[in-house]
Amino acid sequence: MKKVIKLSMIALALSLLSACATTSDIENLQSQVNGLDTSVKQASADAASAQATAAEATTAANQAAQLSKEANSKLDRKFKSSMMK
């Protein structure tokens, strides 16, 4: 997304520097830049949401791993105790 914004800003600067730029051209470019800005903000929000979801998934996976270890320990103790009888 940053690349798109940089390219849009370069295009805007070149348009402003060219002698053929009209007010409508500049307004058109400005509306495109505004649209890109909105897209970037949405992408940033999506990334933050995905990061939060990933953190939750990591926490759940860690809890599942801990429960699995505890279950394995209990089974090992029961097996050893049954072997002693």
ChimeraX attribute file (.defattr): number of C-alpha atoms within 10 A of each C-alpha:
attribute: neighborCount
match mode: 1-to-1
recipient: residues
	/A:1	13
	/A:2	10
	/A:3	8
	/A:4	13
	/A:5	15
	/A:6	11
	/A:7	12
	/A:8	17
	/A:9	15
	/A:10	12
	/A:11	14
	/A:12	18
	/A:13	13
	/A:14	12
	/A:15	16
	/A:16	16
	/A:17	10
	/A:18	9
	/A:19	8
	/A:20	9
	/A:21	12
	/A:22	12
	/A:23	10
	/A:24	9
	/A:25	14
	/A:26	15
	/A:27	11
	/A:28	13
	/A:29	19
	/A:30	15
	/A:31	12
	/A:32	14
	/A:33	18
	/A:34	12
	/A:35	11
	/A:36	17
	/A:37	16
	/A:38	12
	/A:39	14
	/A:40	16
	/A:41	12
	/A:42	12
	/A:43	13
	/A:44	13
	/A:45	12
	/A:46	12
	/A:47	12
	/A:48	12
	/A:49	12
	/A:50	12
	/A:51	12
	/A:52	12
	/A:53	12
	/A:54	12
	/A:55	12
	/A:56	12
	/A:57	12
	/A:58	12
	/A:59	12
	/A:60	12
	/A:61	12
	/A:62	12
	/A:63	12
	/A:64	12
	/A:65	12
	/A:66	12
	/A:67	12
	/A:68	12
	/A:69	12
	/A:70	12
	/A:71	12
	/A:72	12
	/A:73	12
	/A:74	12
	/A:75	12
	/A:76	12
	/A:77	12
	/A:78	12
	/A:79	11
	/A:80	11
	/A:81	10
	/A:82	9
	/A:83	8
	/A:84	7
	/A:85	5
